[in-house]
Amino acid sequence: MESGGRGSPALHAFLQSLGRPAAENIFNPWCDVDHGTDLRRDAARQRIRRLQAHLRGDIEYVLVGEAAGYQGCKVSGIPFTSERLILAGQIPRVAAAAARLSSRGRPWSEPSATTVWKTLYALGIAERTALWNAYPWHPHKPDNPHSNRTPTRTERSAGVTVLEAFLRLFPGARVFAVGRNAERSLAELGIQCAALRHPSMGGAVEFAAQLRRAVAKTSAP
């Protein structure tokens, strides 16, 4: 289903929901600047623009993950998406960036992002898929912004309101949970869906197979 235009109330409400105050051991990709990684002072604004581009189009599938990761969404502004993939022009609706956002010698690359997009292209649904996380921000270990951790129960609950605002953008889309935490957050909104294996920690092959079966099932007459 076509997402709302740039000035649509649903999109405005969603973007507003992202602007929570900074919290301890939490990085907000669309408000915060990581002076150790971000190359540009307007990096947060650029991430918002990339996210808006990602949300345009005729979206039929939504994949919801757990939380933003330091190698992916924290830098790119798009869940399950790395800086390397954007620079390679492999993300539909998002232009390959002429200027990088990070100061790292090599572009950030996230294994889960590579697996997700490879699978979406293999299934022929990359152009029709939008990605999000049950907990939208990046939770990291104390004093280590280049790390990932599982959101606490309280943190996960705080992300449900944002998840709900996101799903309003695509009311007709088929929703898939990537991991158990995403499944729980969607259940809190009354959305029951089978959890796909998260592609991290050796789950890439199983994730791809499960998504292939789920798409085939939902596409059947």
C-alpha positions in Angstrom: 0.0 0.0 0.0 1.3 3.4 -0.9 2.6 5.2 2.2 1.5 8.7 3.0 3.1 11.7 1.3 5.7 13.9 2.9 3.0 16.0 4.6 0.6 13.3 5.6 -0.7 13.3 9.2 0.3 9.6 9.7 3.9 10.2 8.5 4.2 13.4 10.6 2.9 11.5 13.7 5.4 8.7 13.1 8.4 11.1 12.7 7.3 13.0 15.8 7.3 9.8 17.7 11.0 9.2 17.0 12.1 12.4 18.7 12.2 11.1 22.3 14.7 12.7 24.7 18.1 11.1 25.0 18.4 8.3 27.6 21.3 6.6 29.2 22.9 4.0 27.0 20.5 4.7 24.1 21.4 6.4 20.8 18.7 8.0 18.7 19.8 7.8 15.1 17.4 10.5 14.0 18.2 13.1 16.7 21.6 12.3 18.1 25.1 12.7 16.7 27.9 10.3 17.5 31.0 12.5 17.4 33.2 9.4 17.3 31.6 8.0 14.2 29.4 10.6 12.4 31.3 12.6 9.8 28.8 15.3 9.4 27.1 17.5 12.0 23.8 17.1 10.1 24.1 13.3 10.1 20.8 12.9 12.1 18.9 15.0 9.6 20.4 13.0 6.7 19.3 9.8 8.4 15.7 11.2 8.6 15.8 11.9 4.9 17.0 8.4 4.1 14.3 6.9 6.3 11.6 9.0 4.6 12.8 7.8 1.2 12.7 4.2 2.4 9.1 4.6 3.5 7.9 5.8 0.1 6.4 3.4 -2.5 3.8 0.7 -2.8 4.6 -1.3 0.3 3.2 -4.8 0.6 5.5 -6.4 3.2 6.8 -5.1 6.5 9.6 -6.8 8.5 9.9 -5.8 12.1 13.2 -6.6 13.9 14.3 -6.2 17.5 16.3 -2.9 17.8 18.7 -0.7 15.9 22.2 -2.1 15.6 25.5 -0.1 15.8 26.7 -1.5 12.4 23.4 -0.8 10.6 20.5 1.5 11.5 22.6 3.6 14.0 24.7 4.8 11.0 22.3 4.5 8.1 19.0 5.5 9.7 17.2 2.5 8.2 16.7 -0.8 10.0 18.5 -3.9 8.7 20.5 -1.6 6.4 24.2 -0.8 6.4 26.2 2.1 5.1 27.9 -0.3 2.7 24.6 -1.3 1.0 23.4 2.3 0.6 26.7 3.3 -1.0 26.5 0.4 -3.3 23.0 1.5 -4.5 21.4 -1.7 -3.2 18.6 -0.1 -1.2 15.4 0.6 -3.2 14.1 4.2 -3.1 17.2 5.4 -1.3 19.8 7.1 -3.5 23.4 6.0 -3.2 25.0 8.7 -1.1 27.4 11.0 -2.7 28.8 11.9 0.7 29.3 9.4 3.5 27.9 10.0 7.0 30.5 8.0 8.9 34.2 8.7 9.4 35.1 5.0 9.5 37.8 4.0 7.0 35.7 1.3 5.5 31.9 1.7 5.3 30.0 0.0 8.1 28.7 -3.4 7.1 26.2 -5.5 9.1 25.8 -9.2 8.4 22.1 -9.2 9.2 21.5 -6.3 6.8 23.3 -8.2 4.0 21.2 -11.3 4.7 17.9 -9.5 4.8 18.4 -7.6 1.6 19.9 -10.6 -0.3 16.7 -12.5 0.7 14.3 -9.7 -0.3 15.9 -9.5 -3.7 15.9 -13.3 -4.2 12.2 -13.3 -3.4 11.5 -10.4 -5.7 10.0 -8.2 -3.0 12.8 -5.7 -2.2 10.9 -2.9 -3.9 7.8 -3.6 -2.0 9.2 -4.1 1.5 9.7 -1.6 4.4 11.8 -2.4 7.5 11.4 -1.4 11.1 12.3 -2.4 14.7 10.1 -3.1 17.6 12.5 -0.9 19.6 13.5 1.9 17.2 16.5 3.3 18.9 20.0 1.8 19.5 20.5 0.3 23.0 24.2 -0.2 23.7 26.3 -1.4 26.6 27.5 1.3 29.1 30.4 3.4 27.8 30.5 1.4 24.5 28.3 3.0 21.8 29.7 0.5 19.3 28.0 -2.5 20.9 24.5 -4.0 20.9 22.4 -5.2 23.7 18.8 -6.5 24.1 16.3 -3.8 25.1 15.0 -4.2 28.6 11.3 -4.9 29.1 10.7 -1.2 30.0 12.6 -0.1 26.9 10.7 -2.5 24.7 7.4 -1.2 26.0 8.5 2.4 25.2 9.0 1.3 21.6 5.5 -0.1 21.1 3.9 3.4 20.6 6.4 4.1 17.8 5.8 0.7 16.3 2.1 1.4 16.2 2.6 4.8 14.5 4.8 3.0 11.9 2.3 0.4 11.1 -0.4 3.0 10.5 1.6 4.0 7.5 1.0 0.7 5.8 -2.4 -0.6 7.0 -2.7 -3.2 4.2 0.8 -4.6 4.4 1.7 -8.2 5.5 3.7 -8.0 8.7 6.5 -10.4 9.8 8.3 -10.5 13.1 12.0 -11.1 12.9 12.8 -12.6 16.3 10.8 -13.2 19.5 11.1 -9.7 20.9 9.5 -8.3 17.8 6.8 -11.0 18.0 6.0 -9.9 21.6 5.8 -6.2 20.7 3.5 -6.9 17.8 1.3 -9.1 20.0 0.9 -6.2 22.4 -0.7 -4.4 19.5 -3.0 -7.3 18.7 -1.0 -8.4 15.7 -0.4 -12.1 15.7 2.2 -13.3 13.3 4.8 -16.1 13.2 8.3 -15.1 14.3 11.0 -15.6 11.7 14.4 -16.7 12.9 16.7 -13.7 13.3 19.5 -13.8 10.7 22.2 -13.1 13.3 24.1 -15.8 15.3 24.0 -18.4 12.6 20.3 -17.9 11.6 20.8 -16.6 8.1 19.8 -19.8 6.2 16.8 -20.5 8.4 15.6 -16.9 8.2 15.7 -17.0 4.4 13.9 -20.3 4.2 11.2 -19.2 6.7 10.6 -15.9 4.9 10.4 -17.7 1.6 7.7 -20.0 2.9 5.8 -17.2 4.6 5.7 -15.0 1.4 4.6 -18.0 -0.7 1.8 -18.7 1.8 0.6 -15.1 1.9 0.8 -14.9 -1.9 -1.3 -18.0 -2.5 -4.8 -17.5 -3.9 
